[in-house]
Amino acid sequence: MRQEYDVIVIGCGPAGATVAAVLAGKGRRVVVLEREKFPRYHIGESLIPFTYFPLKRIGMVEKMKASHFTKKYSVQFVTQDGRLSHPFYFFKHLQHEAACTWQVLRSEFDQMLMDNAREKGAEVIEEITVREFIQENGYVTGVRAVTKTGETREFCAPLTADASGRDALAITRNGWKVRDPYLNKVAIWTYYKGALRDPGIDEGATTVAYVPEKGWFWYIPLAGDVVSVGIVAEKDYLFQGTKDLAEIFHREVKKNRWIEEHLAVGEQFGPYRVTGEYSYRSRHCAADGLVLVGDAFAFLDPVFSSGVFLALRSGELAADAIDAALTDGDYSAARFVEYGKTVCQGIEAMRRLVYAFYDHAFSFRTFVRTYPNLIGDMTDCLIGNLFIDFDPLFKAVADFAKVPQPLTHGAPLIAAK
Ligand SMILES: Cc1cc2nc3c(=O)[nH]c(=O)nc-3n(C[C@H](O)[C@H](O)[C@H](O)COP(=O)(O)OP(=O)(O)OC[C@H]3O[C@@H](n4cnc5c(N)ncnc54)[C@H](O)[C@@H]3O)c2cc1C
C-alpha cells in the first residue's frame, strides 16, 4: 500500500521534528517516520542560547519556559588541577531572553518536539523503521519502511528529509561518510543523583573539566537533582589497560579534583554508556528528491554543545528550501546549494573552535588575556551565533593553535544531465 505526501521525514529527533513543524505549519502534507516509541533515551542534553530562535519559530519557547528543565546561564572551564576559570555568562554578551537556555532531559524534550510537530499538523508514525529509499529516474520519490509487526509499507513524496541522526541512513546507503581524522574521540558517561550543584545562577552551568591529554569531562546538571557526567578522550588513552566502562570512568574521575569533589556526595545510577566515531560530514547534503538534516548530515565533537542547535537550525533551513522547491515543482539537488553552504558555514565556525580546544598550545585563559577585544567574538561562537564572519577571531586563535582549513565536501550531488 503506497501513501502520498508532500514530504517524508525520517526520524523525529530535533532535526526531523523541526522540518515537520515548519512544513506542516505552512500547510504541507508531512509524514514523519520514527523508529522508536517516544519517550526514548537520547544523549545531547545541554542547549546553547541560539537554540532559542528555531525553537521560537516552531512555537516551542513558551513550552520550554513552562518546563522543569534546568536553566543554563553559562559555560565554565575547570583546569586539570581543579581550578574553576572563565565562566562565560551568556547575558554579558547577549541582551536577549535567549541568553538563558536549558539543560534538557532529551526523553521529555524530544517528546515535546514530536507533540509540537503533531499539533502543527504533521502525521507522526512511531515504531516504524525506514529501510530503503525508492528511486525513479534518479530521484528519491519515497521510502520503504517496516513496522514493529514486520509489515512493509511504502510512502511516496517528491521530497524526503533524512533526519535519522547518527544512524545516518542516506550516508550509510550511499557510502557518503567522510570522517574527520583528527576529531576521533570516544565518550563514556553515566548519571548521578544528589551530586554537588554550584550556588545561584551557576547551578545550571555546563562545566567542561580537563583531564590529561586534552581529554575532558562534561558536567551537566539536569532536573530532578540529576547530573549527566561523561568523559571524552582518545580511544587509546581511555581503553589503556581495561575495557570496563565503570573502571575507566572512575579512574578518570580521580584525575580532576573538581569533578571528584562534585561527584563524591552523589550516587551513581543506571548504566555506563559509550559511543565512538565522533565527527563526520556527509559527502553530499542533498541529492535529487532528498535532503540530509542534523546528525544525518554531519556530526561534530560535542564539546561546545552545538549538536541540538545545528539540528534545529538545519531543520529550519531545510524546511524553507523544501517549501520553495515544492512551490516551484523542482525537486532537484540543485535547490539545496544555499542550504548546504549555510549549514557548512555554521559547522566550520564551531569546528575551528573545537580544533583549538584540542590543541595542547591553546587555553581560553591565555587567549582572552591576550585578545580581550575578541571575547565578544569568542562568546558569539560559544552561544551559537555561527553565521557571522569569524575570520578575525580565528586569525588570532591561529597564534596559539592549528586552525583547520574548511572541508570542501558537503554540497548537493548534482547529477550530470
Ligand atoms: C556523547 C555525546 C554528547 C552530546 N552532547 C550534546 C550536548 O550537550 N548538547 C547538544 O546540543 N548536543 C549534544 N550531542 C549531539 C546531539 O545528541 C545530536 O547532535 C542531536 O541529537 C542531533 O539531533 P538529530 O535530530 O539530528 O538526531 P537524533 O536526535 O539522533 O534523532 C534521530 C531520530 O531518528 C530515528 N531514526 C534513526 N534511524 C531511523 C530509521 N531508519 N527509520 C526511522 N527512524 C530512524 C532515531 O530513533 C531518532 O529518534 C551529543 C552527542 C554525543 C554523541
The ligand as a MOL file (V3000), in Angstrom:
LIG
                    3D

  0  0  0     0  0            999 V3000
M  V30 BEGIN CTAB
M  V30 COUNTS 53 58 0 0 0
M  V30 BEGIN ATOM
M  V30 1 C 28.3890 11.8600 23.7340 0
M  V30 2 C 27.5510 12.9310 23.1200 0
M  V30 3 C 27.2490 14.0740 23.8470 0
M  V30 4 C 26.4630 15.0790 23.2720 0
M  V30 5 N 26.1700 16.2000 23.9940 0
M  V30 6 C 25.4510 17.2020 23.4200 0
M  V30 7 C 25.0970 18.3610 24.1610 0
M  V30 8 O 25.4080 18.5000 25.3290 0
M  V30 9 N 24.3780 19.3210 23.5280 0
M  V30 10 C 23.9830 19.1940 22.2170 0
M  V30 11 O 23.3550 20.1070 21.6810 0
M  V30 12 N 24.2720 18.0890 21.5220 0
M  V30 13 C 24.9880 17.0930 22.0840 0
M  V30 14 N 25.2450 15.9630 21.3780 0
M  V30 15 C 24.7570 15.8950 19.9860 0
M  V30 16 C 23.2600 15.6160 19.9100 0
M  V30 17 O 22.9690 14.4090 20.5750 0
M  V30 18 C 22.8240 15.4950 18.4340 0
M  V30 19 O 23.5140 16.4480 17.6640 0
M  V30 20 C 21.3210 15.6950 18.2360 0
M  V30 21 O 20.5850 14.7430 18.9540 0
M  V30 22 C 21.0000 15.6050 16.7330 0
M  V30 23 O 19.6140 15.6050 16.5040 0
M  V30 24 P 19.0250 14.8410 15.2270 0
M  V30 25 O 17.5710 15.1480 15.1990 0
M  V30 26 O 19.8490 15.1410 14.0330 0
M  V30 27 O 19.2610 13.2860 15.5250 0
M  V30 28 P 18.6800 12.3830 16.7120 0
M  V30 29 O 18.3910 13.2160 17.8810 0
M  V30 30 O 19.6280 11.2640 16.8750 0
M  V30 31 O 17.3030 11.8410 16.1330 0
M  V30 32 C 17.2700 10.9080 15.0940 0
M  V30 33 C 15.9920 10.0820 15.2120 0
M  V30 34 O 15.8910 9.2380 14.0430 0
M  V30 35 C 15.4050 7.9790 14.4230 0
M  V30 36 N 15.8460 7.0180 13.3910 0
M  V30 37 C 17.1050 6.5930 13.1410 0
M  V30 38 N 17.1230 5.7540 12.0960 0
M  V30 39 C 15.8490 5.6380 11.6740 0
M  V30 40 C 15.2130 4.9010 10.6280 0
M  V30 41 N 15.9190 4.1220 9.7910 0
M  V30 42 N 13.8660 4.9930 10.4800 0
M  V30 43 C 13.1350 5.7800 11.3010 0
M  V30 44 N 13.6700 6.5000 12.3230 0
M  V30 45 C 15.0210 6.4450 12.5000 0
M  V30 46 C 16.0240 7.7450 15.7900 0
M  V30 47 O 15.2690 6.8070 16.5340 0
M  V30 48 C 15.9810 9.1430 16.4000 0
M  V30 49 O 14.8270 9.3590 17.1800 0
M  V30 50 C 25.9870 14.9320 21.9470 0
M  V30 51 C 26.2640 13.7540 21.2340 0
M  V30 52 C 27.0480 12.7700 21.7880 0
M  V30 53 C 27.3430 11.5240 21.0000 0
M  V30 END ATOM
M  V30 BEGIN BOND
M  V30 1 1 1 2
M  V30 2 1 2 3
M  V30 3 2 2 52
M  V30 4 2 3 4
M  V30 5 1 4 5
M  V30 6 1 4 50
M  V30 7 2 5 6
M  V30 8 1 6 7
M  V30 9 1 6 13
M  V30 10 2 7 8
M  V30 11 1 7 9
M  V30 12 1 9 10
M  V30 13 2 10 11
M  V30 14 1 10 12
M  V30 15 2 12 13
M  V30 16 1 13 14
M  V30 17 1 14 15
M  V30 18 1 14 50
M  V30 19 1 15 16
M  V30 20 1 16 17
M  V30 21 1 16 18
M  V30 22 1 18 19
M  V30 23 1 18 20
M  V30 24 1 20 21
M  V30 25 1 20 22
M  V30 26 1 22 23
M  V30 27 1 23 24
M  V30 28 2 24 25
M  V30 29 1 24 26
M  V30 30 1 24 27
M  V30 31 1 27 28
M  V30 32 2 28 29
M  V30 33 1 28 30
M  V30 34 1 28 31
M  V30 35 1 31 32
M  V30 36 1 32 33
M  V30 37 1 33 34
M  V30 38 1 33 48
M  V30 39 1 34 35
M  V30 40 1 35 36
M  V30 41 1 35 46
M  V30 42 1 36 37
M  V30 43 1 36 45
M  V30 44 2 37 38
M  V30 45 1 38 39
M  V30 46 1 39 40
M  V30 47 2 39 45
M  V30 48 1 40 41
M  V30 49 2 40 42
M  V30 50 1 42 43
M  V30 51 2 43 44
M  V30 52 1 44 45
M  V30 53 1 46 47
M  V30 54 1 46 48
M  V30 55 1 48 49
M  V30 56 2 50 51
M  V30 57 1 51 52
M  V30 58 1 52 53
M  V30 END BOND
M  V30 END CTAB
M  END
